[in-house]
Amino acid sequence: MRFEDVIGQHDVKNLLTQMIDEGHVPHAIMLCGPQGCGKLALAVAFAEMLCDTRVNIHFTYPIIRTSEMSSNYSPSSLDFAKEWVEMTKDGYYFSLNSWLKELKAENQQASIFTGESVAILHKLSLSTAAKSYKACVMWLPEKMNGECANKLLKMLEEPPVNTIFILVSEEPESLLETIRSRTQRIDVKKIADKDIMQALQERCGVNETDAKKLTHIANGSWLKVMELLETENENTEFLELFISLMRMCYKRDIRGLKIWSEEAAKMGREKQKRLLNYIQRLVRENFIYNFHNEEMIYMTQAEENFAVNFARFINENNVVEINNLLEDCQRDVARNANIKVLFFDFVLKMTILLLKK
């Protein structure tokens, strides 16, 4: 990982590079900022600049306790090194939820256990060439349990020679004040729009018009950009379903609406939830579109093209009731209601609300 691979964040890159150039590298820094701003990517690039080899870098990250582990065993990041390598092969822009998905543990709470402190001490105690740095990159230190946090504090109080701790936090206030006071905090802001625009066009081959729309929706988060790009195909399908639904509601095409509801009922429940979430978002965006404030509109070009003529049908007379209808439908899907009945009832009620004056 190099600084050139990190999207934007030129001020932070310059600051970190200056530390190295001037020989004033603190023994512990903490990169803080919102999800998707590139904190972890910056930390890894900085560590690789400092260390002669990646062997001198120890990665610490939240993990889970598996059913195969005995109750008296305290797991560490080393137990999930294979999964970490797989997760990071395409870069260091991902969320905790994505990491848990990689671990097949979406419904579990991740933590940094006491065993991690033993792994860190072992790694940092290994001898290296003279003047060669060793680094511990700790992602989401706020996930440490109490005992691990106290042991980390002792390491920060008496750090090994030529060792740097690089903490990457989204909730620094959740850490012990004594840990925060022993690190040099560097705040990482959202990625500048111009940098996201450039990355979309140069790295992803997105045209300027679409890049501008995606940048606006991303709101400074490269994670959001990746999410938008990954869901593009499904969102295209959902947009077509939304358009056909609204047109049939307007025409009061009961036969067509019945066919639409039956097709929706055939989807898996998770996809049904995503479809309803998508419709709810477009209802909200079409209502906002009526105010003609470009900064408030978060739609793709294709979505906005439909909104030009459709948005007026989502107004103060029906927007709240439509939103409530969608929330009720999402709740009933989660409760395993009769899906065919549920979706047909939904489209009939949508027809009434859409034409409400």
C-alpha positions, -999 to 999 in steps of 0.1 A, spaced: 0 0 0 14 34 -10 2 69 -4 -6 71 -41 -31 43 -36 -49 64 -9 -78 85 -24 -73 122 -15 -63 131 20 -34 152 8 -30 171 40 -27 140 61 -3 124 36 19 155 38 19 155 76 29 118 78 56 122 52 70 152 70 72 132 102 94 107 85 115 133 66 122 153 97 128 122 119 101 131 143 79 100 143 60 97 175 58 63 192 20 63 188 -5 81 166 -42 77 162 -60 84 129 -96 94 137 -124 100 112 -157 89 97 -162 55 80 -150 55 44 -125 83 46 -94 61 42 -80 60 77 -69 23 75 -54 28 40 -34 58 53 -22 38 84 -10 9 62 7 31 37 25 50 65 36 17 82 50 4 50 70 36 45 85 32 79 92 -5 79 118 -22 57 94 -51 52 58 -60 58 71 -87 81 77 -59 106 40 -49 106 16 -65 130 -21 -61 122 -46 -60 150 -84 -60 143 -117 -70 159 -124 -107 158 -149 -133 171 -148 -163 193 -157 -194 173 -175 -224 186 -143 -245 182 -124 -224 207 -123 -235 243 -138 -212 269 -104 -205 285 -87 -196 252 -83 -159 243 -82 -155 205 -60 -130 187 -59 -116 152 -34 -143 142 -63 -168 144 -79 -150 115 -48 -140 95 -60 -160 64 -94 -142 64 -76 -108 69 -53 -114 39 -84 -123 18 -103 -92 30 -74 -68 22 -63 -82 -11 -83 -55 -29 -73 -27 -6 -81 -13 28 -114 4 23 -141 -17 41 -163 -16 71 -166 -37 102 -198 -52 88 -179 -63 57 -152 -78 78 -178 -97 99 -194 -109 67 -159 -123 56 -158 -141 89 -194 -154 83 -203 -138 116 -227 -109 107 -248 -115 138 -219 -116 163 -202 -89 183 -165 -84 173 -139 -77 200 -102 -73 205 -95 -99 232 -68 -100 259 -48 -126 238 -41 -98 213 -17 -81 238 4 -113 239 5 -114 201 15 -78 199 43 -82 225 56 -113 207 56 -96 173 73 -64 185 99 -82 206 113 -100 175 147 -85 166 151 -65 134 179 -47 117 193 -16 134 172 15 130 144 -6 113 109 3 125 83 -22 137 47 -11 136 14 -23 151 -16 -12 131 -46 -15 153 -79 -11 134 -109 -1 156 -91 0 190 -124 10 206 -133 -27 203 -107 -38 229 -119 -54 260 -108 -38 293 -79 -61 301 -65 -57 266 -68 -19 268 -49 -18 300 -21 -40 286 -19 -18 255 -16 12 278 15 -3 295 30 -8 261 23 28 252 39 39 284 71 19 278 72 13 240 100 -9 225 127 10 207 119 19 171 83 8 175 52 27 164 16 21 173 -9 33 147 -44 33 160 -73 37 135 -105 47 153 -140 58 144 -150 63 181 -119 76 198 -140 89 228 -147 52 236 -111 46 244 -94 51 278 -84 87 283 -50 75 293 -46 58 259 -58 88 240 -34 111 259 -4 89 249 -11 91 212 -8 119 187 -43 123 173 -46 131 136 -82 138 124 -90 125 89 -119 143 72 -143 131 46 -127 127 12 -129 159 -9 -154 157 -38 -128 165 -64 -107 135 -53 -136 111 -54 -145 125 -89 -110 119 -101 -108 84 -86 -141 74 -102 -130 85 -136 -94 73 -135 -97 41 -115 -133 30 -122 -138 44 -158 -170 62 -148 -180 91 -171 -180 126 -158 -217 130 -155 -222 98 -135 -191 105 -115 -206 138 -104 -238 121 -93 -220 93 -74 -197 118 -57 -227 138 -44 -244 107 -31 -211 93 -16 -208 124 6 -170 120 12 -170 82 17 -152 58 -7 -171 30 10 -203 45 -2 -189 48 -37 -179 11 -37 -214 2 -23 -231 22 -51 -209 6 -78 -215 -29 -64 -253 -25 -63 -256 -8 -96 -270 -38 -114 -296 -45 -87 -305 -8 -84 -311 -8 -122 -335 -36 -117 -352 -19 -88 -355 14 -107 -373 -5 -135 -396 -21 -110 -403 13 -93 -411 30 -127 -434 2 -138 -451 2 -104 -457 39 -104 -470 39 -140 -494 11 -133 -506 28 -101 -513 60 -121 -532 40 -148 -550 20 -121 -539 -11 -140 -551 -37 -115 -542 -67 -136 -506 -53 -141 -503 -45 -104 -513 -81 -95 -486 -94 -118 -461 -70 -103 -469 -80 -68 -467 -117 -77 -432 -112 -92 -421 -93 -61 -434 -121 -39 -411 -146 -57 -380 -127 -45 -362 -138 -14 -371 -119 17 -337 -101 19 -341 -89 -17 -377 -78 -9 -364 -58 20 -338 -41 -3 -365 -34 -29 -388 -17 -3 -358 3 11 -350 14 -25 -386 24 -32 -387 43 1 -355 62 -8 -369 72 -42 -401 83 -27 -382 106 -4 -359 118 -32 -388 126 -55 -405 146 -28 -373 166 -22 -369 170 -60 -400 193 -60 -380 219 -41 -355 222 -70 -325 224 -48 -297 204 -65 -276 201 -33 -305 182 -16 -310 157 -43 -292 123 -40 -303 104 -72 -284 89 -101 -290 104 -135 -313 76 -145 -334 81 -113 -335 118 -119 -346 114 -155 -378 97 -142 -382 122 -114 -385 151 -139 -421 142 -148 -430 120 -118 -419 139 -87 -450 161 -86 -471 130 -77 -451 127 -44 -461 157 -24 -472 170 10 -506 154 6 -493 118 5 -456 115 12 -460 108 49 -487 81 43 -466 65 15 -436 64 38 -457 48 66 -471 23 41 -435 13 31 -424 10 67 -454 -12 76 -447 -34 45 -410 -38 55 -420 -47 90 -445 -73 78 -419 -89 54 -395 -93 84 -423 -109 103 -429 -136 76 -463 -124 67 -482 -139 37 -460 -124 10 -485 -126 -19 -513 -110 1 -489 -84 16 -475 -72 -18 -509 -71 -35 -523 -51 -6 -493 -28 -8 -497 -20 -45 -534 -13 -41 -528 11 -12 -500 28 -32 -524 34 -61 -548 52 -38 -521 73 -21 -504 82 -54 -535 97 -68 -545 114 -36 -553 151 -39 
